[in-house]
């Protein structure tokens, strides 16, 4: 039997998520995958491997125990984390000793946190991905008693931290026109970019509602728009005039008019906006949006450059002997003469 990560306790929205599925839009299945894809890339950079499935925790984490010594990384929205009661740094990699209790509490910034294991998990692929897509009935929420098989990890580096891209308190979100922007008119589109929004409590992996400061928005023709294909990032305007930003588990067709579309690179900012966070929108033309989207992805390909060893107090390091402190001096378990 392979080694496992045991779920001892779990919040209400803890699932296994990777980069999701592609190629199933025609069958009515959106990509799904991690709400904050950038957090998966940051975890991969910390653990020196390609991105793979991680445990996504919305609002609250849980408690976990591994049957073997393994590496972990914590990324995304910062959550309270401790190992056998000792606090752990977020946006960092650590050693999780066999039998030690990893506790992850509520969010302290952002909205969604991620727990990465050294080489990831060995779980069956469902339509080419490990991701739970609850709206489509694929996978399940993780509950106490769940055991996740761990993939063999050949990496050794722990005790590193990454400077995350800022996205955990709302702020400016870049948008471009959708196929239906014209039915709102230029005046309303301009007012949309001048309006302050706050993140509503009504939010999940399908969509996030934003509350406007001031009157809502409406398209000419109202709710008589013909249902057509939609995608993650589309901003639908519902009957009460409030926008919903569609997220990774949205439906694939819809009849609510779409005022604009969020750049894919800015969806992590929407996903991580905590309750009540301020959001404002910046409209780009399609050429500039394409340029900025490409620039974001080029920056993400270099995330490893944002990683550096943590500076830690040796007195607080229960795993001190697992580190190579001076060149040529190790913990004595590497073999040799």
Secondary structure, DSSP 8 states (H G I E B T S, - for coil): ---EEEEEEE-TTEEEE-S---S-GGGT------S-HHHHHHHHHHHTS----EEEEESEEEEEEESS-EEEEEEES-EEEEETTEE--SSEEEEE-TT--EEEEEESSSSEEEEEETT-B----BTTB---BGGGTBS----TT-EEEB--------SEEE---S-SS-EEEEEEE-TTGGGT-HHHHHHHHH--EEEEEEE-SSEEEEEESSS----TTTT----EE--TTEEEE-TTS-EEEE-TT--SEE-S-EEEEE-GGGHHHHHH--TT-EEEEEE--HHHHHHHHHHHHHHHTTGGGGEEE----GGG-TTGGGS--BTTB--S-S---
